[in-house]
Amino acid sequence: MLLYDYILSPSCYKARLMAALAGVKLALRAVDFHPGAEHRSPALLALNPAGSIPILVDGDLVLTESSAILVYLAGKAAPAYLGRGDPAGAARIQQWLAFSARLTASLGGARLHEMLHRPGDIESLRASGIAALRELEAALFEQRIKGETFLTAVRPTIADIACFPYVALAPDGGVSLDAYPSIRLWMRAVRALDGFIEMPGIHRLHELKPDPHDVSNLMEAEAGTSS
Ligand SMILES: N[C@@H](CCC(=O)N[C@@H](CS)C(=O)NCC(=O)O)C(=O)O
């Protein structure tokens, strides 16, 4: 499987992270996203007319949406990441996959504005990002009350992997995560998963890894740190 990839892209990182968690070996083809805008070159537009990365190629199959790539990688090698398959659970995962596109547009847009000087209304991008973070915080708080660490269950699913990167990188766009304790606990749980990999700006846990399924462990760990 070949991933058209850019190391600083949170959307590409979703695919790399899912592959790592699933134990799938990806061949990486580095795309000169910046400054070369290679994702808009004729060769890449032929693969993805939308002009975005990641793109995953597996034989004749070409996937150009990160959510579809997560479904494919999990389906191939880590079906637990697709949830239990009950109608409500499957629908909730889809709900979060759609929500992740709002994170890309808002927090991702703010990050592109700040890091690559993309034009855009930074205050409006940040405001939409903060609105999305508030929704996420409320949902994760509810999950914790139910004793569930992740977005749809006790165990992580592709919903978590789809939402994690742009949230974790929100500070790059000037959006602080200080006001969202449930989000910070959830990010720790994701970073503690077996097989977790880093990207620039998202690091492994330096502390002794807590059990991501034990909420009280996570709360204690969070209380003892400022990150
Ligand atoms: N809907 C796409 C969006 C991915 C996306 O926004 N990728 C960024 C890189 S992180 C991109 O290629 N943007 C094109 C551009 O900014 O020119 C997906 O989820 O795969």
PDBQT file of the ligand as one rigid body, heavy atoms in Angstrom, charges set to zero:
ROOT
HETATM    1  N1  LIG A 301     -11.287  15.753   2.912  1.00  0.00    +0.000 N 
HETATM    2  C1  LIG A 301      -9.862  15.499   2.841  1.00  0.00    +0.000 C 
HETATM    3  C2  LIG A 301      -9.135  16.753   3.280  1.00  0.00    +0.000 C 
HETATM    4  C3  LIG A 301      -7.666  16.510   3.522  1.00  0.00    +0.000 C 
HETATM    5  C4  LIG A 301      -6.916  17.819   3.607  1.00  0.00    +0.000 C 
HETATM    6  O1  LIG A 301      -7.451  18.890   3.969  1.00  0.00    +0.000 OA
HETATM    7  N2  LIG A 301      -5.634  17.724   3.271  1.00  0.00    +0.000 N 
HETATM    8  C5  LIG A 301      -4.834  18.898   3.187  1.00  0.00    +0.000 C 
HETATM    9  C6  LIG A 301      -3.452  18.598   3.716  1.00  0.00    +0.000 C 
HETATM   10  S1  LIG A 301      -3.531  18.378   5.490  1.00  0.00    +0.000 SA
HETATM   11  C7  LIG A 301      -4.738  19.295   1.737  1.00  0.00    +0.000 C 
HETATM   12  O2  LIG A 301      -4.333  18.514   0.930  1.00  0.00    +0.000 OA
HETATM   13  N3  LIG A 301      -5.138  20.535   1.442  1.00  0.00    +0.000 N 
HETATM   14  C8  LIG A 301      -5.050  21.056   0.116  1.00  0.00    +0.000 C 
HETATM   15  C9  LIG A 301      -4.572  22.460   0.141  1.00  0.00    +0.000 C 
HETATM   16  O3  LIG A 301      -4.568  23.064   1.220  1.00  0.00    +0.000 OA
HETATM   17  O4  LIG A 301      -4.167  22.959  -0.907  1.00  0.00    +0.000 OA
HETATM   18  C10 LIG A 301      -9.488  14.307   3.717  1.00  0.00    +0.000 C 
HETATM   19  O5  LIG A 301     -10.001  14.212   4.839  1.00  0.00    +0.000 OA
HETATM   20  O6  LIG A 301      -8.683  13.507   3.278  1.00  0.00    +0.000 OA
ENDROOT
TORSDOF 0
